């Protein structure tokens, strides 16, 4: 039974690491899009 839980904990840890990587990538994309939107000459105004 212990091995089963150890394996499940390992699986959860792997999924958490994958999810954290995806969240970091999305945060970077949001920052890039915000900077693009607020850049001078972008043709868009910031609603702030």
N, CA, C and O atoms as a Tinker XYZ file with bonds, in Angstrom:
   192  protein
     1  N      0.830000   -1.195000    0.000000    73     2
     2  CA     0.000000    0.000000    0.000000    64     1     3
     3  C      0.874000    1.258000    0.000000    63     2     4     5
     4  O      0.536000    2.249000   -0.647000    81     3
     5  N      1.964000    1.219000    0.705000    73     3     6
     6  CA     2.863000    2.378000    0.782000    64     5     7
     7  C      3.409000    2.749000   -0.606000    63     6     8     9
     8  O      3.501000    3.927000   -0.950000    81     7
     9  N      3.762000    1.744000   -1.383000    73     7    10
    10  CA     4.296000    2.013000   -2.725000    64     9    11
    11  C      3.265000    2.702000   -3.611000    63    10    12    13
    12  O      3.588000    3.572000   -4.419000    81    11
    13  N      2.023000    2.287000   -3.435000    73    11    14
    14  CA     0.954000    2.893000   -4.229000    64    13    15
    15  C      0.841000    4.384000   -3.919000    63    14    16    17
    16  O      0.734000    5.204000   -4.831000    81    15
    17  N      0.864000    4.734000   -2.638000    73    15    18
    18  CA     0.772000    6.144000   -2.256000    64    17    19
    19  C      2.005000    6.914000   -2.698000    63    18    20    21
    20  O      1.898000    8.061000   -3.132000    81    19
    21  N      3.170000    6.298000   -2.594000    73    19    22
    22  CA     4.390000    6.956000   -3.055000    64    21    23
    23  C      4.306000    7.257000   -4.553000    63    22    24    25
    24  O      4.694000    8.337000   -4.997000    81    23
    25  N      3.803000    6.308000   -5.318000    73    23    26
    26  CA     3.650000    6.516000   -6.757000    64    25    27
    27  C      2.641000    7.622000   -7.041000    63    26    28    29
    28  O      2.875000    8.471000   -7.901000    81    27
    29  N      1.516000    7.616000   -6.321000    73    27    30
    30  CA     0.505000    8.651000   -6.512000    64    29    31
    31  C      1.047000   10.029000   -6.142000    63    30    32    33
    32  O      0.774000   11.008000   -6.837000    81    31
    33  N      1.807000   10.115000   -5.064000    73    31    34
    34  CA     2.412000   11.390000   -4.682000    64    33    35
    35  C      3.395000   11.863000   -5.741000    63    34    36    37
    36  O      3.476000   13.056000   -6.032000    81    35
    37  N      4.134000   10.940000   -6.309000    73    35    38
    38  CA     5.049000   11.287000   -7.394000    64    37    39
    39  C      4.302000   11.810000   -8.605000    63    38    40    41
    40  O      4.728000   12.780000   -9.234000    81    39
    41  N      3.192000   11.172000   -8.933000    73    39    42
    42  CA     2.374000   11.622000  -10.056000    64    41    43
    43  C      1.817000   13.023000   -9.802000    63    42    44    45
    44  O      1.822000   13.871000  -10.694000    81    43
    45  N      1.341000   13.256000   -8.589000    73    43    46
    46  CA     0.806000   14.570000   -8.239000    64    45    47
    47  C      1.909000   15.624000   -8.324000    63    46    48    49
    48  O      1.680000   16.715000   -8.847000    81    47
    49  N      3.080000   15.317000   -7.826000    73    47    50
    50  CA     4.189000   16.268000   -7.880000    64    49    51
    51  C      4.558000   16.600000   -9.324000    63    50    52    53
    52  O      4.852000   17.752000   -9.640000    81    51
    53  N      4.542000   15.610000  -10.187000    73    51    54
    54  CA     4.853000   15.841000  -11.598000    64    53    55
    55  C      3.795000   16.734000  -12.241000    63    54    56    57
    56  O      4.126000   17.654000  -12.990000    81    55
    57  N      2.529000   16.465000  -11.950000    73    55    58
    58  CA     1.457000   17.283000  -12.512000    64    57    59
    59  C      1.521000   18.723000  -12.000000    63    58    60    61
    60  O      1.280000   19.665000  -12.754000    81    59
    61  N      1.840000   18.887000  -10.737000    73    59    62
    62  CA     1.969000   20.230000  -10.172000    64    61    63
    63  C      3.105000   20.986000  -10.858000    63    62    64    65
    64  O      2.965000   22.173000  -11.155000    81    63
    65  N      4.215000   20.320000  -11.108000    73    63    66
    66  CA     5.346000   20.961000  -11.777000    64    65    67
    67  C      4.965000   21.365000  -13.204000    63    66    68    69
    68  O      5.328000   22.451000  -13.655000    81    67
    69  N      4.247000   20.509000  -13.909000    73    67    70
    70  CA     3.802000   20.833000  -15.270000    64    69    71
    71  C      2.851000   22.029000  -15.241000    63    70    72    73
    72  O      2.973000   22.948000  -16.051000    81    71
    73  N      1.917000   22.008000  -14.313000    73    71    74
    74  CA     0.961000   23.095000  -14.197000    64    73    75
    75  C      1.664000   24.411000  -13.857000    63    74    76    77
    76  O      1.325000   25.455000  -14.414000    81    75
    77  N      2.623000   24.368000  -12.966000    73    75    78
    78  CA     3.369000   25.575000  -12.602000    64    77    79
    79  C      4.096000   26.152000  -13.814000    63    78    80    81
    80  O      4.147000   27.370000  -13.988000    81    79
    81  N      4.649000   25.293000  -14.639000    73    79    82
    82  CA     5.307000   25.754000  -15.858000    64    81    83
    83  C      4.334000   26.416000  -16.815000    63    82    84    85
    84  O      4.659000   27.430000  -17.433000    81    83
    85  N      3.165000   25.859000  -16.938000    73    83    86
    86  CA     2.149000   26.445000  -17.822000    64    85    87
    87  C      1.658000   27.778000  -17.283000    63    86    88    89
    88  O      1.450000   28.719000  -18.049000    81    87
    89  N      1.470000   27.867000  -15.977000    73    87    90
    90  CA     1.043000   29.131000  -15.372000    64    89    91
    91  C      2.104000   30.206000  -15.601000    63    90    92    93
    92  O      1.771000   31.339000  -15.946000    81    91
    93  N      3.363000   29.862000  -15.413000    73    91    94
    94  CA     4.446000   30.823000  -15.645000    64    93    95
    95  C      4.464000   31.290000  -17.095000    63    94    96    97
    96  O      4.666000   32.475000  -17.360000    81    95
    97  N      4.259000   30.384000  -18.022000    73    95    98
    98  CA     4.239000   30.750000  -19.440000    64    97    99
    99  C      3.059000   31.672000  -19.738000    63    98   100   101
   100  O      3.198000   32.632000  -20.497000    81    99
   101  N      1.910000   31.390000  -19.152000    73    99   102
   102  CA     0.738000   32.244000  -19.365000    64   101   103
   103  C      0.928000   33.623000  -18.740000    63   102   104   105
   104  O      0.512000   34.626000  -19.321000    81   103
   105  N      1.547000   33.685000  -17.575000    73   103   106
   106  CA     1.822000   34.980000  -16.952000    64   105   107
   107  C      2.743000   35.813000  -17.839000    63   106   108   109
   108  O      2.535000   37.016000  -17.998000    81   107
   109  N      3.751000   35.182000  -18.411000    73   107   110
   110  CA     4.660000   35.886000  -19.314000    64   109   111
   111  C      3.916000   36.374000  -20.548000    63   110   112   113
   112  O      4.167000   37.482000  -21.023000    81   111
   113  N      3.014000   35.569000  -21.070000    73   111   114
   114  CA     2.231000   35.963000  -22.241000    64   113   115
   115  C      1.317000   37.137000  -21.919000    63   114   116   117
   116  O      1.178000   38.050000  -22.733000    81   115
   117  N      0.699000   37.127000  -20.756000    73   115   118
   118  CA    -0.160000   38.241000  -20.336000    64   117   119
   119  C      0.668000   39.522000  -20.233000    63   118   120   121
   120  O      0.233000   40.573000  -20.703000    81   119
   121  N      1.830000   39.449000  -19.636000    73   119   122
   122  CA     2.689000   40.627000  -19.527000    64   121   123
   123  C      3.091000   41.139000  -20.900000    63   122   124   125
   124  O      3.114000   42.349000  -21.125000    81   123
   125  N      3.409000   40.238000  -21.820000    73   123   126
   126  CA     3.789000   40.636000  -23.168000    64   125   127
   127  C      2.620000   41.335000  -23.866000    63   126   128   129
   128  O      2.804000   42.367000  -24.511000    81   127
   129  N      1.430000   40.772000  -23.735000    73   127   130
   130  CA     0.256000   41.367000  -24.359000    64   129   131
   131  C     -0.078000   42.723000  -23.745000    63   130   132   133
   132  O     -0.469000   43.644000  -24.462000    81   131
   133  N      0.069000   42.856000  -22.440000    73   131   134
   134  CA    -0.172000   44.152000  -21.794000    64   133   135
   135  C      0.816000   45.198000  -22.300000    63   134   136   137
   136  O      0.435000   46.329000  -22.602000    81   135
   137  N      2.070000   44.817000  -22.388000    73   135   138
   138  CA     3.084000   45.746000  -22.874000    64   137   139
   139  C      2.803000   46.132000  -24.321000    63   138   140   141
   140  O      2.963000   47.294000  -24.696000    81   139
   141  N      2.391000   45.182000  -25.123000    73   139   142
   142  CA     2.058000   45.447000  -26.517000    64   141   143
   143  C      0.862000   46.397000  -26.622000    63   142   144   145
   144  O      0.860000   47.309000  -27.449000    81   143
   145  N     -0.131000   46.184000  -25.799000    73   143   146
   146  CA    -1.338000   47.005000  -25.817000    64   145   147
   147  C     -1.046000   48.438000  -25.382000    63   146   148   149
   148  O     -1.634000   49.384000  -25.909000    81   147
   149  N     -0.144000   48.595000  -24.427000    73   147   150
   150  CA     0.148000   49.906000  -23.872000    64   149   151
   151  C      1.305000   50.614000  -24.576000    63   150   152   153
   152  O      1.645000   51.743000  -24.221000    81   151
   153  N      1.901000   49.973000  -25.552000    73   151   154
   154  CA     3.033000   50.565000  -26.263000    64   153   155
   155  C      2.570000   51.758000  -27.089000    63   154   156   157
   156  O      1.492000   51.735000  -27.683000    81   155
   157  N      3.402000   52.808000  -27.118000    73   155   158
   158  CA     3.048000   53.961000  -27.961000    64   157   159
   159  C      2.936000   53.529000  -29.421000    63   158   160   161
   160  O      3.732000   52.728000  -29.912000    81   159
   161  N      1.933000   54.076000  -30.100000    73   159   162
   162  CA     1.749000   53.767000  -31.503000    64   161   163
   163  C      1.086000   52.437000  -31.761000    63   162   164   165
   164  O      1.036000   51.982000  -32.904000    81   163
   165  N      0.579000   51.806000  -30.727000    73   163   166
   166  CA    -0.064000   50.503000  -30.918000    64   165   167
   167  C     -1.458000   50.644000  -31.508000    63   166   168   169
   168  O     -2.057000   49.665000  -31.952000    81   167
   169  N     -1.978000   51.891000  -31.508000    73   167   170
   170  CA    -3.305000   52.114000  -32.065000    64   169   171
   171  C     -4.417000   51.800000  -31.101000    63   170   172   173
   172  O     -5.595000   51.882000  -31.449000    81   171
   173  N     -4.058000   51.451000  -29.921000    73   171   174
   174  CA    -5.063000   51.163000  -28.890000    64   173   175
   175  C     -4.855000   52.079000  -27.713000    63   174   176   177
   176  O     -3.741000   52.522000  -27.435000    81   175
   177  N     -5.933000   52.356000  -27.031000    73   175   178
   178  CA    -5.799000   53.170000  -25.836000    64   177   179
   179  C     -5.937000   52.282000  -24.624000    63   178   180   181
   180  O     -6.597000   51.244000  -24.667000    81   179
   181  N     -5.316000   52.693000  -23.556000    73   179   182
   182  CA    -5.400000   51.929000  -22.321000    64   181   183
   183  C     -6.618000   52.404000  -21.527000    63   182   184   185
   184  O     -6.770000   53.598000  -21.266000    81   183
   185  N     -7.473000   51.472000  -21.150000    73   183   186
   186  CA    -8.646000   51.813000  -20.365000    64   185   187
   187  C     -8.344000   51.792000  -18.877000    63   186   188   189
   188  O     -9.170000   52.185000  -18.053000    81   187
   189  N     -7.127000   51.318000  -18.542000    73   187   190
   190  CA    -6.600000   51.346000  -17.209000    64   189   191
   191  C     -7.383000   50.723000  -16.177000    63   190   192
   192  O     -6.979000   50.717000  -15.014000    81   191
